[in-house]
Amino acid sequence: MTIAAIRAATPRKTWRSAQAYTLATVSLVLGIGVGYLIRGSTGASAPVQTGQPMDTQLSSANNPGQPEMLSLDQLKHMADRQAEPLLEQLKTQPNNAAVLGEVAHIYVLTRQFKEAVPYYERSIRADPKNVGVRADFASCLFYSGEADKSIATLEEALRYDPKSAQALFNLGMIRWKAKNDSAGAIALWQRLLKANPDLPNSRKVVVESAIAQARQGKPVGQ
């Protein structure tokens, strides 16, 4: 099983660059549809619909040629298999931040959020200035039901990079949806736009849409 195959099985719904909005991951939990940030609409607690081809995909006798639905146990097995070589690498390089982050990412892709947490924590200890990993960790924490810790993680990320579009967007969305703080969310998104004048237009539209919907008291995507 390759990382590409896991990503085919579980749409990532995030951008992996420094300017990516990892709240696309949180959006799965909240049922948010935010345009270009989201690929698909699978809920976090729903089984994952796989793409074709996939080397671990089960055959379907009743619906030949149709993608299968994988259980969380099956996804956990996939994650464990994929993580094995990375975990071996960590035996000799226990503080390799990139490898730790990739292990965490594998577990997030397969919705094993609690398993991802310790690897994110270790990655951050090894490379505390990596704002992208902190933002990914915050999304994972939100999935795990720890909204307050998620917010604190994003606030810490912003101390390292006050202009991070990734952290600002995620923090605004979590404040809005977890704390019903639409005013705080709008202020963060306005700060994002002001701090990132060169933000691609496709992403700027997403932020502006979120601001408009928060002002109207509507869930994102309506």
Secondary structure, DSSP 8 states (H G I E B T S, - for coil): --HHHHHHHS---S--STT--THHHHHHHHT---GGG-SS---TTS-EE--SS-TT----SSSTTS--EE-HHHHHHHHHHHHHHHHHHHHH-TT-HHHHHHHHHHHHHTT-HHHHHHHHHHHHHH-TT-HHHHHHHHHHHHHTT-HHHHHHHHHHHHHH-TT-HHHHHHHHHHHHHHH--HHHHHHHHHHHHHH-TT--HHHHHHHHHHHHHHHHT--TT-
